[in-house]
Amino acid sequence: MKKLLLLCGLLAVFACTEEPADSAGGNGGRKARVLGSPTSRLALRGSLSVKLSPETAQAVAAAQAQRPATRSGVATRSGVGGIDAILHEIDAGRFERVVAYNPEWEDVYEETGINRWYTIAFDDEIQLSEVGKRLAALPGVAVVEYGIDPRYIRPMSEGPAVPASEGMFSRVGETRAAKAMNDPMLPFQWNYDNPGGGLFPDVAVKPEAGADIDLLDAWQLCTGSEEVIVAVIDEPVQITHPDLRANIWSNPKNSQEHGYNFWDDSPELDWKSVGGNDRNPEYADHGTHVAGVIAAVNNNGRGVCGIAGGRSNSGGVRIMSCQIMGNSTTGGKGNPTVKAFEYAWTNGAIIA
């Protein structure tokens, strides 16, 4: 199952990067494909990724295995002359595989080519387009990919990750949903069970009866499983949220770790760092919202229900928070989305 997640995740991440099979001797005379735009205002400065031909990737792996990394453990050179000439000129601070090599995943590497992807980091002031252009002209470089600054994918929002006022939810009568679980907002989650009509009397457009996922019927079979770990690759999840905390994953190797912050390369999820102060904090809310749809605790007399939230604080799937968005100006480099998938599959998640 983990290998299936890995394969699906990597195919999704690199769906647009597949190039024709590399012929022997590097690019076979072809110029590398270029993905993304170095001149876009959305471009991630000081970083790009390259996919190498199988032969060049093998040569780099062998050379880096022989050469010690820097004191911080980061590889900065490839061991291949043409590539290293450019890396030296731009004083690259990183030339490493996007995904750390693990021999257990050899068959997946063969299928996806993920082990041939390398990320390069350098000073933001260096002209991105010139670096990419020169790398694309080298034999053995099959693809050059410019990243999008994750801050432009979806800005961190500033709103409370807590239930809205329940005043508007006091007008509903007893429904099939209300009988299923005692969470006060469940009758309004029409995407779960929608009888149609006047759930929201003040709204002109009414949800059509039957436009739902038949969740109440599904709950007759299963409400979740603690053995299933779901990675939420998004903004950070508020792990202390009262309607989520019973279903938050804890790393068996470190019970204080509930995921990872790939934006800042830190185990600390910074859902409280958007702004505000200790008395009136502001929260990143989207990851928490997504986690709630998946696994808000069911039948606990508060808030909403999760599709696989279990019942009465037990039996729900476990949420692993993989944070790929943040607010610090130093974060966001080194392919945080791909690193999030790597963390998820190596730590037991089977859904992302």
N, C-alpha and C positions, 0 to 999 in steps of 0.2 A: 504493500500500500504506500509506503514512504517513497519507493522508487517511482510509483505511478504519480504521486503528487509532484515529485521533482520534475519528472518528464513533462507533465502538463504545465507546471509553473514556468519552466524554462522555455518551453515552446511558446507560451503566452508572452513572456518578456521579450523574446527575440523573434517574434512572429514576422517582423518586417525586415529581418536582417539576413535571411537565407540567401546565399549567393551560389552560382554554379560551382560544381565540384572543382577543387583546385587541381590542376594538372601537375605532374612532376616538375620540379625545378621552380617552384614558387607560383607566380601568377600566370605563367604560360603566356607572357606578353601582354596580359590585360592590365589595365589600370584598376586600382582598388575601387570598389563601390563606396560612395560617400552617402551617409545617412544623416539627416538633420542639417541645420544651417548654422555656420559659425558667426554669421553677421546678424542673426535675429536678436532682438532685445531679450528674448527668452533663453538664449543660449547660456549654458553653464560655463563660466569662465574658469580658466586654469585647469581644465580637465577634459579628457576625451578617452574613448576606448578604441582599441583596434582588434580585429580578428585576424589571426595569422594563418598562413597555409599550414597543412599538417606537418610538412617538413621543417618549416621555420619554427613552429611551435615546439617540435621535438628538440630542435637545436637550442632554443631558449631554455627549455626545462632542464636540459643536460648542463648547460652553462651555469644557470642559477644554482643548481644543486652543488656545483663545484666551488662557487664563489660565496663567501660569507656575506650576509646581509649587513646593513648598517647597524650601529649600536642599538637603535630602537627596534631592530628586527624587520625593517622594511627594505625590500629590494628596490634599487634605483636604476639598475642597468640590466640589459637583456643578454649580454654576452655575444650578440650578433653585431658585426662591425657597422653596417649601414644604419641600423636603428640606433646604436649607441652613439654614433657621431651626432645625431640630432638630440638625443637625450642629454649628452654632455653640453651641447651648445645652449640648451634651454635650462640647464641645471635642474633637471627633473628630480623631484623629490620622491617619486614612486613609479615603479614599473612592475606591476604584480598582476597575477591572475585575478580576474574578477571573482572567481570562486576558488577557494583553497583546494588544492588537490587532495583527494581521498581515494585510495585504490579500490575501496568497496564500490565506488560508483563508476568504475571503468566502462561498463556496458552503456551507462547513461551518457557518459562523455562521448562515446563512439556514436551514439544516436543523435546527440544535439550539437556536438562541437563546442560545448560550453568551456571546455578546458583550453580552447585556443583563443579565448577572449582575455585581453589584458587591459588594465586601466593605467593611464598615465596622468600624473599630477605635476603641475608647474605653477609658476607665478602668474597671478591673474592679469598682470600688465602685459604679458607676452601675447603677441597677436595670435589668436586662436586659429584663424584661417590659414596663416602661413605654416604653422606647425602641422595642421592636418593635411595641407597640400603636399608638403614634403614627405610626410609619412605615406600618403597614398601613392606616391611615385616609386616607392621602394619595392623591389621584388620580395615576395614572401608576405606582404601585407595585403590581405584580401578585402577587408572592410575597414573604413574609418567612420566612427560614429560620434557625432557631437551630441552631448546631452542637453536636456532641458533643465534649467534651474528648478528644483522641486518646489521652490517658493511660488512659482507661477503655475504649478499644476493645480493646487488648491490652497489659497492662503489659510493659515490657521485662523479659525474664527474666534470671536470674543463673545461668549455667551455662557450662561450657567449650564453645566452638565447635570442638572437636577430636574425632577419632575416639574412640569408646568403647574400653574394653579389649577386645583381640581374643582373650582367653582363652576366652570363651564361643563363639567362632567356629571353634574348632579341631576340632570334632567332625564336620564335614561331609566326606563322601567326594567323589570326583570327579563333577561334574555337568555337564550341558550348558552351564550358565552359566559354570562354572569353565573350560571349554574355550573359551568365547567371548572372555573377557577375563581378565586375571590379577589383577584387583582382589580382595583376600581376602574382602571382605564381599558381593560380588555374589551368591554362592549363597544368601544369606539375604534378598536383595531379592525376596521371592516375588511382589511386585506386578509385577515385570518378567517373570519366567518361573517358574511355579509347578508343579512336578511333584506336589505334594501330599505327604502323609506326614510323616516325622519330621524336618523341618528344625530344629524346636525340640523336642527330646524331652521337655523339662521342662514344656512348655505343654500344658494339657489340650485346648484347642480348636485343631485343626489347620487351616491354610488349605486350602481345597478345591482339588484339582487343576484347573488351567485357569483359576482366578480370577487372571488377569494381563492384561497389555496386549500380549502377543506381541512383546515388544521384541527378543528375540534374532532373530526372523524379520525385523523391521523393520531391524535393523542390517545385514542382508545387502544392503539397498538403500541405506542412508545412516546414518552415525553422527553427523551434524551438519554445520554449515557456518559457517565464520568470517565469512561475509557477513551472517549473521543476528544481529541485536542483540535481546536479550530484557531488558526492564526489570523488575526485581523491586521492586515497590512494597510496602514492608514495613519491618521493622527493617533496620538496615544490614547489608550483606554483608561478612564478613571477607575483604577483598581479598587478604590475605597468606596465606590458608589454603593449605597445601601441596597439597591435592587440588582447589583451585579456581583458583589464581593464573594458570595458563596460559590460562584461559578468561575472564579479567576484561577487560571493555571499557575502552579508554583513549580519551579525547576527542582526536580528531586535532588540535584547536586547542590543547590543553593536555594533554600526556601524563601529567601528575600527577593529572589529574581522572578518576575512575572512576565518577562519578555525582554525586549532590548530596544534602545533608542539608537537607530542607525543614522539619524541625522547628526547627532553629536558624538557618535561612537562611544556610547556610555550605557551601562545597565540601568541608569536612572531615567524613568519615563517622566517627561516634563509637562504633563497635562495641566500643571498649575502655573506654568511660566509665561503665559501669554501676557499678563499684565496684572494690574491691581495690587493689592497688598494682603498681608496676613488676615486682616479683618474682612476685607471685601475682595477675595481673589476672583480672577477671571479664568475661564477654563476653555481648553480646546474641546469641542463637543462632538465632532463628527465620528471619531473612532469609538467613542462611548455610545453614540446613537447606533452605529452598526453592530457593536457588541450586544446592545440591548435587543435588537431584532433577533439576533441569534440565540442569546442565552440570558435575558433578564429572568430573574428567579420567579417561577410560577407559584401561585397559591400561597403567597406570603403576605397578602393583605395590603400590598403597596404597589403603586406605579403600574407598569405595563407587564405584559407577558412576553417571553421569548419563545421562538419556535421550538427550541430544544433546551428549554430552561429547567427541565425536571419538575419537581413538585415539592413544595414545602421545604426549601433549602437543601434538597438532595437530588441526585440523579441527573443533574444538568451537564451538558458538555462543558469542557474547560476552555476558557478564552485565553489565548496567548497574544499579548500586545506587541506587534512589530511596528515601531514608530518610524515612518519614513518622511515626516514633515516636521518642521520646527521653526523657531524664530531667530536663533543665533546666526550671526553673519558668517561664522566659521564652519557651519555644518553643511551637509548636503552633498558632499563629494564622495567619490568612490562607489558609485552605483548602489545607493542605499536600498533600492527596491530589490535588486538581485540578491544582495546580502541578506535581506529579510527572508526571501524564499529559502536561502541556504540555511539560515538559522532555524526556520520553521521545520524543514524536513529532517535536519540533524537532531532536533530536539523532540521529535515524535508527533508533530502535527500531521494529520492526514487530510485536512481540508484547509484551504487558505482563501 
